[in-house]
Amino acid sequence: MKIHKEGYTIIAVNFLICAVIAALFYIFCDSMVIKHIIGAICLFQAVFMFTFFRVPKRNNKIDDMLVISPGDGKVINIKEVEENEFFKGKCIQISVFLTFFDVHITWFPVGGNVTYYKYHPGKYIFAWHPKSSQKNERTTIGMKTTSGHDIMFRQIAGIVARRVVCYAKEGKTFSQTQEAGFIKFGSRLDVFLPIGTEIIVKKGEKVRGQESVLAKFKG
């Protein structure tokens, strides 16, 4: 299993802490039952960390007219909204919620130039809550696609997540499905599209980053 670079330090620290705790219990605790329970918990922790930071093998879908899901998860919202940071007007918002068990790498949903980037410090309310898109720690990335369309997407931290890592830089060009960053533990991704964009995905649908088509541009 390939492990993402963002997990190296966390996995190493977690392994060290679990090893010390397990060693102390095995040395000073007389109960074999407790020793086995502690050992099982430490093993679960290790497996969870390796799984969380896994790098999946995907069949990248590349198409200038398509918007590919920037991450794994479940579509929890598709609606028309008033967006005042990038579009400064009405647009279509698609929200994807990531559980602990989803891959937390994020990818660029389109190829093109990053025309806007901003990091917002914020709160840590539940990522599925509608207000998390404006209240939580998040990054906002605005792009002009290679097909000439504007698009914005956000990486949003959840109640457990405490760090959003983003590789986007304003003025730089990125390829569709190229890595855009990583959200550590429980999160959400919002994609904002121009009015008139054909929405392919449906609410409640499970999507996979780099593969699932969210929408199709017109013209």
C-alpha positions in Angstrom: 0.0 0.0 0.0 1.4 3.4 -1.0 1.2 6.1 1.7 0.7 9.8 1.0 3.5 12.1 2.0 1.2 14.1 4.3 0.8 11.1 6.5 4.5 10.3 7.1 5.0 12.3 10.3 1.5 11.6 11.7 1.9 7.8 11.2 5.4 7.8 12.8 4.3 9.8 15.8 1.2 7.7 16.2 3.2 4.5 16.0 5.7 5.7 18.6 3.0 6.7 21.1 1.1 3.4 20.6 4.4 1.4 21.0 5.2 3.2 24.3 1.7 2.7 25.7 1.6 -1.0 24.7 5.1 -1.6 26.2 4.1 0.1 29.5 1.0 -2.0 29.8 2.8 -5.2 29.0 5.5 -4.5 31.5 3.4 -3.1 34.4 -0.1 -4.6 34.0 -0.7 -8.1 35.3 -4.0 -8.7 33.5 -3.6 -10.5 30.2 -7.1 -9.4 29.1 -6.2 -5.7 29.5 -2.9 -6.3 27.7 -4.7 -7.9 24.7 -7.3 -5.1 24.7 -4.6 -2.4 24.6 -2.7 -4.4 21.9 -5.8 -4.6 19.8 -6.5 -0.8 20.1 -2.9 0.0 19.1 -3.1 -2.3 16.2 -6.4 -0.8 15.1 -4.9 2.7 15.3 -2.0 1.7 13.1 -4.2 0.1 10.5 -6.5 3.1 10.5 -3.7 5.5 10.0 -2.2 3.5 7.1 -5.6 3.2 5.5 -6.5 6.9 5.9 -3.3 8.1 4.2 -3.5 5.5 1.4 -2.9 6.6 -2.2 -5.4 4.8 -4.5 -4.8 3.6 -8.0 -7.2 5.4 -10.3 -8.1 5.5 -14.0 -7.8 9.3 -14.5 -10.6 10.8 -16.7 -9.3 13.7 -18.7 -11.7 15.9 -20.7 -11.7 19.7 -21.0 -15.5 19.9 -21.1 -16.0 17.7 -18.0 -15.8 18.5 -14.3 -14.3 15.5 -12.4 -14.9 14.9 -8.7 -12.0 16.4 -6.7 -12.4 13.7 -4.1 -14.1 10.6 -2.8 -17.3 10.8 -0.9 -21.1 11.2 -1.1 -22.9 14.1 -2.9 -24.9 15.8 -0.1 -26.0 18.9 -2.0 -26.7 20.2 -5.5 -28.2 23.7 -5.5 -28.2 27.2 -7.0 -26.5 29.6 -4.6 -25.4 33.2 -4.4 -21.6 33.1 -4.2 -19.8 36.3 -3.2 -16.1 35.4 -3.1 -15.2 34.4 -6.7 -18.3 34.3 -8.9 -19.9 37.3 -7.1 -23.3 36.1 -8.3 -25.5 33.1 -8.8 -23.9 29.7 -9.5 -24.4 26.0 -9.0 -22.9 24.4 -5.9 -22.1 20.6 -5.6 -21.0 19.4 -2.1 -19.2 16.1 -1.5 -18.9 14.9 2.1 -15.9 12.7 3.0 -16.1 10.2 5.9 -13.1 8.9 7.9 -13.0 5.9 5.6 -12.8 7.8 2.3 -9.5 8.7 0.6 -8.7 12.3 1.7 -6.5 13.4 -1.2 -8.0 16.1 -3.3 -7.5 16.6 -7.0 -8.1 19.4 -9.4 -11.5 18.8 -11.0 -10.5 20.6 -14.2 -7.3 21.6 -15.9 -6.4 25.3 -16.2 -4.9 28.4 -14.6 -5.5 29.2 -10.9 -6.8 32.8 -11.0 -7.8 33.1 -7.3 -6.6 31.4 -4.1 -7.3 32.2 -0.5 -6.9 30.4 2.8 -9.6 31.1 5.4 -9.0 30.2 9.1 -12.2 29.3 10.8 -14.3 27.1 13.0 -14.6 23.3 13.0 -18.3 22.6 12.9 -19.6 19.4 11.2 -18.5 19.3 7.6 -22.0 18.2 6.4 -23.6 21.4 7.9 -24.5 24.0 5.2 -22.7 26.8 7.0 -19.4 24.9 7.1 -18.7 26.3 3.6 -18.5 29.8 5.1 -17.6 29.2 8.7 -15.0 26.4 8.8 -11.3 26.4 8.0 -11.1 26.2 4.3 -9.3 27.0 1.1 -10.9 28.6 -1.9 -9.4 28.0 -5.4 -10.8 29.8 -8.5 -9.7 28.6 -11.9 -10.1 29.5 -15.6 -10.3 26.1 -17.4 -8.5 25.2 -20.6 -11.9 25.3 -22.3 -12.4 28.9 -21.1 -14.9 28.3 -18.2 -14.7 29.7 -14.7 -14.9 27.2 -11.7 -14.3 27.5 -8.0 -13.8 24.7 -5.4 -13.2 24.6 -1.7 -11.5 22.2 0.6 -13.3 22.4 3.9 -12.2 21.1 7.3 -14.7 19.2 9.5 -15.2 18.9 13.3 -12.2 16.6 13.7 -10.0 17.9 10.8 -7.5 20.4 12.0 -5.4 21.0 8.9 -6.2 21.7 5.2 -3.2 21.3 2.9 -3.5 22.9 -0.5 -0.9 22.8 -3.4 -2.7 25.4 -5.5 -0.9 28.7 -6.2 -2.4 31.7 -7.9 -1.0 32.3 -11.4 0.1 28.7 -11.9 -1.4 26.1 -14.3 -2.4 22.6 -13.1 -3.6 19.6 -15.0 -7.0 18.0 -14.5 -6.9 15.3 -11.8 -3.5 16.5 -10.6 -3.2 16.5 -6.8 -4.6 19.7 -5.2 -3.9 18.8 -1.6 -5.0 16.8 1.4 -7.6 17.3 4.2 -6.7 15.6 7.4 -9.6 13.7 9.1 -13.3 14.2 8.1 -14.1 16.9 5.6 -16.0 18.3 2.7 -15.4 19.5 -0.9 -17.6 22.2 -2.5 -17.5 22.8 -6.3 -19.1 25.9 -7.8 -20.0 26.1 -11.4 -21.5 28.6 -13.8 -25.3 28.7 -14.3 -26.2 26.6 -17.3 -23.6 23.9 -16.6 -25.1 20.4 -17.2 -25.1 18.5 -13.9 -24.4 14.8 -14.3 -24.2 13.6 -10.8 -27.2 13.1 -8.5 -27.7 13.9 -4.8 -26.9 10.9 -2.6 -24.5 9.4 -5.2 -21.1 8.1 -4.2 -18.3 9.6 -6.2 -14.6 8.8 -6.7 -11.9 11.4 -7.2 -10.2 11.5 -10.6 -12.9 9.3 -12.1 -16.5 10.4 -11.4 -18.0 13.1 -13.6 -19.9 15.8 -11.7 -20.8 18.1 -14.6 -20.3 19.0 -18.2 -19.7 22.5 -19.5 -21.9 23.8 -22.4 -20.3 25.3 -25.5 
